[in-house]
Amino acid sequence: METRITELLGIKYPIIQGGMAWVAEHHLAAAVSEAGGLGIIGAASAPAKVVREEIRKAKELTDKPIGVNIMLMNPNAPEVAKVVLEEGVKVVTTGAGNPAKFMKDFKEAGVKVIPVVASVAMAKMMERCGADAVVAEGTESGGHIGSATTMCLVPQVADAVQIPVIAAGGIGDGRGFAAAFMLGAEAVQMGTRFVVAKESIVHKNYKEKVIKAKDIDSEVTGMSTGHPVRQIRNQMSREYLRLEKEGAGLEELEHLTLGSLRKAVMDGDVVNGTLMAGQIAGLVKKEQTCKEMIEEIMQEASLLLG
Ligand code: TUI
């Protein structure tokens, strides 16, 4: 299936992997790219040096294109951007902020820039700044989210910009893929389904929580701080919400969650860790290789889209 996104990125299938903090490391990114999608290394809050190593390790595993996601709330984002340029990465997605100040350097180096946006206004601004495409990410997504649903956001963004739109949030199978295309998307970005990929280094306890999750098992913390984060409900999310309700300050809340995603992903602490996942977790039923996931989705979507 060819779209402006497969052409822009030089990939076989219009499926890109979310830049998930701690999860989107070189094994997963290389596996998604090898399977014909676009694998992404999530820089998240990692030091620039670690991001450089991850890029190099991914390149040892695949010759296919690989992207890097720059998390703009990270104070290190400028150093990460420098590493991306130095390592010759050709695609960057950005999240949790406005990448305008990096755009000139990336464009001059021929890097394709794909900001993740959660509103029409941000999508239009990114187009004006020279973005090559945007990811329109609905509130169904895991992690840091906006408020519009994928169903409402994607067609409105598709109408508002000329550049291609990638849909994200709540997409986990061929039906979601086909629906996104009906809404005007030319590719999808998936995170939650790839969390449980065989190549994903996520601890088995976390994968089990995603696989066992039902439709309404995620909840959003951090509404009061302006940084809403969707995750699977557990002791940590309940404690966070309790403190928020009691009017706890940012400092106390940040202290509670310090290192909590790492705890869940690396140590498998599903009690005190933060289990970021999207609402589609209820649909994710088994561990598969990235190749199996992508081929299954494409087969199902091709049948539906005709
Ligand atoms: O960035 C994400 N998802 C993330 S980042 C992340 S790391 C984290 N860990 C703990 C607490 C908070 C974050 C986990 N998940 N998705 C992309 C995304 N970007 N969603 C929403 C946005 C967004 C929001 C506001 C993009 C732009 C924006 O603009 C605000 C501005 O600066 O004008």
Residues whose N, C-alpha, C, O or C-beta is under 5 A from the ligand:
A	BS01	TUI	A21 G95 A96 G97 N98 V116 V117 A118 G142 G143 H144 I145 G146 H227
